Amino acid sequence: MFPYKGTSAGKLSARVRIAANWSGYKKIVGVGDFNGDGRGDLLAQDRSNTLWRYDGNGSGAFKSRVKVATDWGSSYHVVIGAGDITGDGKADIVSRDTAGNLWRNTGNGKGSFGPRTKIATGWQAYKSLF
């Protein structure tokens, strides 16, 4: 994994390897501060649909992974860290399934989330979400 840090001049610095052997994941998503510690975190979905959280360590790398869910999101084409879309001060995630349904999982501020809630339909026409 190679992040590109931002500079004070509004540009990106050269990439720096912070982790290796991430090829077992089918999705890796930046989700902002998902666990409430003030640092950016990642969610990673492996090929068996286990969802893992990697907590940022504050120095440009990540702590050891923590299992968030099993048998999660096999029908999701896209998953994004959407920030706080519920207005509760906690980061949420949004996903789109193969039928074009848009789902929200409300973050709990401790590194996990509640059950999914359908928030829209008809999103299959869009190539991606940002």
N, CA and C atoms as an extended XYZ file, in Angstrom:
390
Properties=species:S:1:pos:R:3:atomname:S:1:resname:S:1:resid:I:1 pbc="F F F"
N         0.851       -1.160        0.000 N   MET     1
C         0.000        0.000        0.000 CA  MET     1
C         0.899        1.225        0.000 C   MET     1
N         0.565        2.174       -0.863 N   PHE     2
C         1.357        3.382       -1.032 CA  PHE     2
C         0.487        4.628       -0.909 C   PHE     2
N         0.471        5.293        0.223 N   PRO     3
C        -0.253        6.570        0.300 CA  PRO     3
C         0.596        7.713       -0.251 C   PRO     3
N        -0.066        8.761       -0.653 N   TYR     4
C         0.571        9.994       -1.090 CA  TYR     4
C         0.154       11.085       -0.110 C   TYR     4
N         1.080       11.572        0.680 N   LYS     5
C         0.763       12.610        1.661 CA  LYS     5
C         0.648       13.964        0.969 C   LYS     5
N        -0.260       14.781        1.450 N   GLY     6
C        -0.392       16.141        0.958 CA  GLY     6
C         0.702       17.023        1.535 C   GLY     6
N         1.085       18.041        0.776 N   THR     7
C         2.101       18.989        1.249 CA  THR     7
C         1.441       20.335        1.537 C   THR     7
N         2.162       21.195        2.220 N   SER     8
C         1.618       22.523        2.530 CA  SER     8
C         1.492       23.382        1.278 C   SER     8
N         2.125       22.961        0.175 N   ALA     9
C         2.040       23.695       -1.089 CA  ALA     9
C         0.851       23.228       -1.937 C   ALA     9
N         0.004       22.348       -1.373 N   GLY    10
C        -1.163       21.885       -2.107 CA  GLY    10
C        -0.859       20.821       -3.137 C   GLY    10
N         0.267       20.131       -3.012 N   LYS    11
C         0.655       19.064       -3.935 CA  LYS    11
C         0.766       17.758       -3.164 C   LYS    11
N         1.044       16.688       -3.874 N   LEU    12
C         1.248       15.394       -3.245 CA  LEU    12
C         2.733       15.072       -3.194 C   LEU    12
N         3.172       14.506       -2.078 N   SER    13
C         4.561       14.080       -1.954 CA  SER    13
C         4.731       12.731       -2.652 C   SER    13
N         5.967       12.261       -2.731 N   ALA    14
C         6.242       10.955       -3.325 CA  ALA    14
C         5.600        9.862       -2.470 C   ALA    14
N         5.212        8.788       -3.106 N   ARG    15
C         4.581        7.704       -2.368 CA  ARG    15
C         5.590        7.010       -1.455 C   ARG    15
N         5.052        6.448       -0.365 N   VAL    16
C         5.860        5.724        0.610 CA  VAL    16
C         5.127        4.426        0.938 C   VAL    16
N         5.837        3.299        0.840 N   ARG    17
C         5.201        2.008        1.150 CA  ARG    17
C         4.962        1.912        2.648 C   ARG    17
N         3.711        1.645        3.023 N   ILE    18
C         3.403        1.481        4.444 CA  ILE    18
C         2.937        0.066        4.767 C   ILE    18
N         2.600       -0.715        3.741 N   ALA    19
C         2.160       -2.084        3.979 CA  ALA    19
C         2.312       -2.884        2.695 C   ALA    19
N         2.455       -4.189        2.854 N   ALA    20
C         2.565       -5.093        1.710 CA  ALA    20
C         1.521       -6.192        1.842 C   ALA    20
N         1.345       -6.952        0.780 N   ASN    21
C         0.463       -8.123        0.765 CA  ASN    21
C        -1.003       -7.777        1.018 C   ASN    21
N        -1.510       -6.797        0.313 N   TRP    22
C        -2.920       -6.435        0.406 CA  TRP    22
C        -3.717       -7.018       -0.761 C   TRP    22
N        -3.145       -7.931       -1.511 N   SER    23
C        -3.821       -8.472       -2.697 CA  SER    23
C        -5.002       -9.374       -2.342 C   SER    23
N        -5.145       -9.797       -1.100 N   GLY    24
C        -6.260      -10.645       -0.694 CA  GLY    24
C        -7.561       -9.895       -0.485 C   GLY    24
N        -7.526       -8.578       -0.652 N   TYR    25
C        -8.731       -7.776       -0.449 CA  TYR    25
C        -9.362       -7.415       -1.781 C   TYR    25
N       -10.691       -7.479       -1.828 N   LYS    26
C       -11.382       -7.062       -3.047 CA  LYS    26
C       -11.853       -5.619       -2.972 C   LYS    26
N       -11.952       -5.056       -1.782 N   LYS    27
C       -12.280       -3.639       -1.615 CA  LYS    27
C       -11.475       -3.086       -0.450 C   LYS    27
N       -10.913       -1.893       -0.628 N   ILE    28
C       -10.243       -1.146        0.435 CA  ILE    28
C       -10.795        0.265        0.377 C   ILE    28
N       -11.340        0.740        1.503 N   VAL    29
C       -12.067        2.006        1.511 CA  VAL    29
C       -11.567        2.895        2.641 C   VAL    29
N       -11.199        4.128        2.302 N   GLY    30
C       -10.909        5.117        3.322 CA  GLY    30
C       -12.218        5.611        3.914 C   GLY    30
N       -12.341        5.554        5.236 N   VAL    31
C       -13.618        5.888        5.876 CA  VAL    31
C       -13.503        7.043        6.857 C   VAL    31
N       -12.404        7.780        6.794 N   GLY    32
C       -12.224        8.869        7.748 CA  GLY    32
C       -12.000        8.311        9.138 C   GLY    32
N       -12.362        9.073       10.146 N   ASP    33
C       -12.184        8.641       11.537 CA  ASP    33
C       -13.359        7.758       11.939 C   ASP    33
N       -13.244        6.483       11.691 N   PHE    34
C       -14.348        5.563       11.920 CA  PHE    34
C       -14.446        5.084       13.364 C   PHE    34
N       -13.328        5.142       14.101 N   ASN    35
C       -13.341        4.632       15.474 CA  ASN    35
C       -13.314        5.734       16.536 C   ASN    35
N       -13.337        7.007       16.116 N   GLY    36
C       -13.455        8.112       17.059 CA  GLY    36
C       -12.176        8.536       17.748 C   GLY    36
N       -11.012        8.134       17.222 N   ASP    37
C        -9.750        8.518       17.863 CA  ASP    37
C        -9.075        9.719       17.218 C   ASP    37
N        -9.731       10.313       16.209 N   GLY    38
C        -9.180       11.496       15.554 CA  GLY    38
C        -8.233       11.197       14.401 C   GLY    38
N        -8.074        9.924       14.031 N   ARG    39
C        -7.173        9.534       12.935 CA  ARG    39
C        -7.958        8.804       11.856 C   ARG    39
N        -7.511        8.924       10.623 N   GLY    40
C        -8.173        8.262        9.503 CA  GLY    40
C        -7.997        6.757        9.545 C   GLY    40
N        -9.042        6.025        9.154 N   ASP    41
C        -9.051        4.571        9.194 CA  ASP    41
C        -9.422        4.000        7.830 C   ASP    41
N        -9.223        2.707        7.667 N   LEU    42
C        -9.588        1.986        6.448 CA  LEU    42
C       -10.506        0.831        6.791 C   LEU    42
N       -11.394        0.496        5.853 N   LEU    43
C       -12.121       -0.765        5.890 CA  LEU    43
C       -11.654       -1.581        4.694 C   LEU    43
N       -11.462       -2.881        4.895 N   ALA    44
C       -11.015       -3.767        3.825 CA  ALA    44
C       -11.872       -5.029        3.828 C   ALA    44
N       -12.407       -5.365        2.661 N   GLN    45
C       -13.244       -6.560        2.506 CA  GLN    45
C       -12.417       -7.626        1.809 C   GLN    45
N       -12.263       -8.787        2.460 N   ASP    46
C       -11.469       -9.847        1.839 CA  ASP    46
C       -12.334      -10.702        0.916 C   ASP    46
N       -11.720      -11.664        0.264 N   ARG    47
C       -12.417      -12.470       -0.741 CA  ARG    47
C       -13.478      -13.398       -0.144 C   ARG    47
N       -13.436      -13.636        1.161 N   SER    48
C       -14.477      -14.437        1.820 CA  SER    48
C       -15.552      -13.541        2.445 C   SER    48
N       -15.518      -12.233        2.109 N   ASN    49
C       -16.498      -11.236        2.554 CA  ASN    49
C       -16.448      -10.953        4.057 C   ASN    49
N       -15.267      -11.096        4.645 N   THR    50
C       -15.046      -10.628        6.004 CA  THR    50
C       -14.591       -9.182        5.897 C   THR    50
N       -15.158       -8.328        6.721 N   LEU    51
C       -14.825       -6.905        6.714 CA  LEU    51
C       -13.889       -6.620        7.881 C   LEU    51
N       -12.747       -5.983        7.570 N   TRP    52
C       -11.715       -5.661        8.549 CA  TRP    52
C       -11.548       -4.156        8.647 C   TRP    52
N       -11.199       -3.680        9.821 N   ARG    53
C       -10.883       -2.268       10.028 CA  ARG    53
C        -9.404       -2.152       10.361 C   ARG    53
N        -8.753       -1.193        9.704 N   TYR    54
C        -7.373       -0.836       10.009 CA  TYR    54
C        -7.390        0.573       10.576 C   TYR    54
N        -7.065        0.708       11.847 N   ASP    55
C        -7.041        2.014       12.502 CA  ASP    55
C        -5.755        2.739       12.162 C   ASP    55
N        -5.871        4.005       11.770 N   GLY    56
C        -4.683        4.817       11.533 CA  GLY    56
C        -3.908        5.008       12.833 C   GLY    56
N        -2.562        5.031       12.727 N   ASN    57
C        -1.757        5.166       13.943 CA  ASN    57
C        -1.262        6.588       14.183 C   ASN    57
N        -1.615        7.513       13.312 N   GLY    58
C        -1.217        8.908       13.496 CA  GLY    58
C         0.145        9.256       12.936 C   GLY    58
N         0.865        8.266       12.394 N   SER    59
C         2.170        8.560       11.805 CA  SER    59
C         2.279        8.034       10.378 C   SER    59
N         1.129        7.915        9.710 N   GLY    60
C         1.128        7.534        8.300 CA  GLY    60
C         1.027        6.048        8.043 C   GLY    60
N         0.732        5.245        9.039 N   ALA    61
C         0.585        3.802        8.855 CA  ALA    61
C        -0.658        3.344        9.628 C   ALA    61
N        -0.831        2.037        9.724 N   PHE    62
C        -2.020        1.475       10.341 CA  PHE    62
C        -1.672        0.436       11.386 C   PHE    62
N        -2.522        0.332       12.380 N   LYS    63
C        -2.401       -0.698       13.403 CA  LYS    63
C        -2.864       -2.032       12.820 C   LYS    63
N        -2.733       -3.099       13.584 N   SER    64
C        -3.191       -4.421       13.149 CA  SER    64
C        -4.693       -4.406       12.900 C   SER    64
N        -5.126       -5.237       11.985 N   ARG    65
C        -6.533       -5.253       11.607 CA  ARG    65
C        -7.416       -5.801       12.720 C   ARG    65
N        -8.686       -5.350       12.674 N   VAL    66
C        -9.720       -5.767       13.622 CA  VAL    66
C       -10.927       -6.210       12.811 C   VAL    66
N       -11.472       -7.384       13.112 N   LYS    67
C       -12.643       -7.887       12.385 CA  LYS    67
C       -13.871       -7.068       12.764 C   LYS    67
N       -14.584       -6.586       11.736 N   VAL    68
C       -15.793       -5.800       11.941 CA  VAL    68
C       -17.041       -6.639       11.669 C   VAL    68
N       -17.006       -7.459       10.612 N   ALA    69
C       -18.184       -8.254       10.247 CA  ALA    69
C       -17.765       -9.449        9.399 C   ALA    69
N       -18.552      -10.516        9.453 N   THR    70
C       -18.357      -11.669        8.575 CA  THR    70
C       -19.524      -11.738        7.608 C   THR    70
N       -19.290      -12.386        6.479 N   ASP    71
C       -20.318      -12.545        5.448 CA  ASP    71
C       -20.980      -11.207        5.124 C   ASP    71
N       -20.161      -10.221        4.841 N   TRP    72
C       -20.629       -8.850        4.655 CA  TRP    72
C       -20.445       -8.392        3.217 C   TRP    72
N       -21.472       -7.835        2.625 N   GLY    73
C       -21.380       -7.076        1.387 CA  GLY    73
C       -21.028       -7.830        0.131 C   GLY    73
N       -21.400       -9.109        0.028 N   SER    74
C       -21.031       -9.856       -1.179 CA  SER    74
C       -21.684       -9.295       -2.427 C   SER    74
N       -22.817       -8.613       -2.303 N   SER    75
C       -23.508       -8.061       -3.477 CA  SER    75
C       -23.148       -6.599       -3.743 C   SER    75
N       -22.231       -6.028       -2.956 N   TYR    76
C       -21.899       -4.613       -3.131 CA  TYR    76
C       -20.880       -4.415       -4.250 C   TYR    76
N       -21.207       -3.539       -5.175 N   HIS    77
C       -20.268       -3.138       -6.220 CA  HIS    77
C       -19.332       -2.059       -5.713 C   HIS    77
N       -19.885       -1.148       -4.935 N   VAL    78
C       -19.142        0.024       -4.481 CA  VAL    78
C       -19.432        0.251       -3.003 C   VAL    78
N       -18.384        0.598       -2.254 N   VAL    79
C       -18.528        1.003       -0.855 CA  VAL    79
C       -17.694        2.260       -0.679 C   VAL    79
N       -18.260        3.287       -0.039 N   ILE    80
C       -17.507        4.521        0.192 CA  ILE    80
C       -17.655        4.971        1.644 C   ILE    80
N       -16.630        5.642        2.124 N   GLY    81
C       -16.715        6.351        3.392 CA  GLY    81
C       -17.366        7.689        3.089 C   GLY    81
N       -18.563        7.902        3.597 N   ALA    82
C       -19.352        9.072        3.206 CA  ALA    82
C       -19.264       10.221        4.193 C   ALA    82
N       -18.484       10.063        5.249 N   GLY    83
C       -18.489       11.084        6.291 CA  GLY    83
C       -19.743       10.934        7.139 C   GLY    83
N       -20.103       11.963        7.834 N   ASP    84
C       -21.268       11.932        8.712 CA  ASP    84
C       -22.496       12.414        7.947 C   ASP    84
N       -23.250       11.501        7.357 N   ILE    85
C       -24.446       11.911        6.605 CA  ILE    85
C       -25.706       11.854        7.449 C   ILE    85
N       -25.607       11.342        8.671 N   THR    86
C       -26.777       11.278        9.542 CA  THR    86
C       -26.830       12.431       10.543 C   THR    86
N       -25.761       13.215       10.639 N   GLY    87
C       -25.740       14.360       11.540 CA  GLY    87
C       -25.512       14.028       13.005 C   GLY    87
N       -25.006       12.823       13.287 N   ASP    88
C       -24.777       12.434       14.676 CA  ASP    88
C       -23.322       12.588       15.116 C   ASP    88
N       -22.465       13.134       14.227 N   GLY    89
C       -21.061       13.342       14.573 CA  GLY    89
C       -20.180       12.118       14.373 C   GLY    89
N       -20.708       11.056       13.745 N   LYS    90
C       -19.953        9.815       13.530 CA  LYS    90
C       -19.932        9.484       12.049 C   LYS    90
N       -18.787        8.969       11.572 N   ALA    91
C       -18.623        8.624       10.161 CA  ALA    91
C       -19.514        7.444        9.780 C   ALA    91
N       -20.121        7.527        8.599 N   ASP    92
C       -21.006        6.498        8.071 CA  ASP    92
C       -20.415        5.928        6.780 C   ASP    92
N       -20.938        4.790        6.331 N   ILE    93
C       -20.550        4.254        5.032 CA  ILE    93
C       -21.789        4.094        4.165 C   ILE    93
N       -21.578        4.198        2.851 N   VAL    94
C       -22.641        4.032        1.860 CA  VAL    94
C       -22.175        2.985        0.866 C   VAL    94
N       -23.079        2.096        0.472 N   SER    95
C       -22.747        1.058       -0.498 CA  SER    95
C       -23.848        0.968       -1.541 C   SER    95
N       -23.465        0.430       -2.702 N   ARG    96
C       -24.429        0.192       -3.780 CA  ARG    96
C       -24.375       -1.287       -4.132 C   ARG    96
N       -25.532       -1.928       -4.214 N   ASP    97
C       -25.559       -3.342       -4.557 CA  ASP    97
C       -25.730       -3.526       -6.064 C   ASP    97
N       -25.725       -4.779       -6.493 N   THR    98
C       -25.775       -5.096       -7.923 CA  THR    98
C       -27.091       -4.688       -8.571 C   THR    98
N       -28.155       -4.503       -7.783 N   ALA    99
C       -29.459       -4.075       -8.319 CA  ALA    99
C       -29.584       -2.562       -8.398 C   ALA    99
N       -28.574       -1.828       -7.938 N   GLY   100
C       -28.628       -0.368       -7.978 CA  GLY   100
C       -29.223        0.278       -6.742 C   GLY   100
N       -29.435       -0.508       -5.686 N   ASN   101
C       -29.922        0.048       -4.424 CA  ASN   101
C       -28.774        0.687       -3.659 C   ASN   101
N       -29.040        1.808       -3.038 N   LEU   102
C       -28.047        2.512       -2.234 CA  LEU   102
C       -28.382        2.277       -0.765 C   LEU   102
N       -27.366        1.884        0.005 N   TRP   103
C       -27.542        1.536        1.413 CA  TRP   103
C       -26.639        2.399        2.281 C   TRP   103
N       -27.107        2.708        3.482 N   ARG   104
C       -26.293        3.408        4.474 CA  ARG   104
C       -26.138        2.512        5.694 C   ARG   104
N       -24.905        2.435        6.195 N   ASN   105
C       -24.655        1.850        7.502 CA  ASN   105
C       -24.185        2.993        8.385 C   ASN   105
N       -24.934        3.278        9.436 N   THR   106
C       -24.615        4.373       10.331 CA  THR   106
C       -23.491        3.953       11.264 C   THR   106
N       -22.397        4.707       11.248 N   GLY   107
C       -21.267        4.407       12.122 CA  GLY   107
C       -21.618        4.646       13.578 C   GLY   107
N       -20.978        3.842       14.467 N   ASN   108
C       -21.252        4.005       15.896 CA  ASN   108
C       -20.180        4.839       16.608 C   ASN   108
N       -19.165        5.303       15.858 N   GLY   109
C       -18.105        6.108       16.448 CA  GLY   109
C       -17.073        5.302       17.205 C   GLY   109
N       -17.225        3.980       17.220 N   LYS   110
C       -16.294        3.103       17.933 CA  LYS   110
C       -15.647        2.082       17.004 C   LYS   110
N       -15.817        2.283       15.691 N   GLY   111
C       -15.180        1.395       14.724 CA  GLY   111
C       -16.091        0.374       14.084 C   GLY   111
N       -17.378        0.467       14.316 N   SER   112
C       -18.326       -0.444       13.698 CA  SER   112
C       -19.567        0.358       13.266 C   SER   112
N       -20.631       -0.324       12.913 N   PHE   113
C       -21.815        0.347       12.400 CA  PHE   113
C       -23.046       -0.481       12.678 C   PHE   113
N       -24.203        0.162       12.522 N   GLY   114
C       -25.484       -0.503       12.704 CA  GLY   114
C       -25.947       -1.189       11.436 C   GLY   114
N       -27.151       -1.749       11.455 N   PRO   115
C       -27.688       -2.432       10.278 CA  PRO   115
C       -27.871       -1.472        9.108 C   PRO   115
N       -27.882       -2.036        7.911 N   ARG   116
C       -28.020       -1.202        6.725 CA  ARG   116
C       -29.448       -0.687        6.592 C   ARG   116
N       -29.551        0.495        5.976 N   THR   117
C       -30.820        1.141        5.696 CA  THR   117
C       -30.831        1.552        4.235 C   THR   117
N       -31.862        1.159        3.490 N   LYS   118
C       -31.948        1.547        2.082 CA  LYS   118
C       -32.266        3.034        2.014 C   LYS   118
N       -31.444        3.785        1.250 N   ILE   119
C       -31.654        5.227        1.154 CA  ILE   119
C       -31.987        5.684       -0.260 C   ILE   119
N       -31.836        4.817       -1.270 N   ALA   120
C       -32.177        5.195       -2.641 CA  ALA   120
C       -32.196        3.954       -3.529 C   ALA   120
N       -32.833        4.077       -4.685 N   THR   121
C       -32.832        3.023       -5.706 CA  THR   121
C       -32.471        3.664       -7.037 C   THR   121
N       -32.200        2.829       -8.035 N   GLY   122
C       -31.941        3.329       -9.389 CA  GLY   122
C       -30.534        3.836       -9.621 C   GLY   122
N       -29.585        3.469       -8.785 N   TRP   123
C       -28.211        3.969       -8.912 CA  TRP   123
C       -27.325        3.072       -9.773 C   TRP   123
N       -27.884        2.067      -10.455 N   GLN   124
C       -27.082        1.172      -11.285 CA  GLN   124
C       -26.514        1.870      -12.523 C   GLN   124
N       -27.059        2.996      -12.925 N   ALA   125
C       -26.583        3.720      -14.104 CA  ALA   125
C       -25.244        4.402      -13.860 C   ALA   125
N       -24.874        4.590      -12.608 N   TYR   126
C       -23.623        5.288      -12.273 CA  TYR   126
C       -22.467        4.305      -12.194 C   TYR   126
N       -21.361        4.659      -12.828 N   LYS   127
C       -20.190        3.781      -12.846 CA  LYS   127
C       -19.567        3.646      -11.466 C   LYS   127
N       -19.549        4.716      -10.700 N   SER   128
C       -18.913        4.684       -9.394 CA  SER   128
C       -19.545        5.727       -8.486 C   SER   128
N       -19.161        5.719       -7.230 N   LEU   129
C       -19.569        6.709       -6.247 CA  LEU   129
C       -18.303        7.303       -5.654 C   LEU   129
N       -18.358        8.585       -5.282 N   PHE   130
C       -17.174        9.230       -4.707 CA  PHE   130
C       -17.557        9.956       -3.440 C   PHE   130
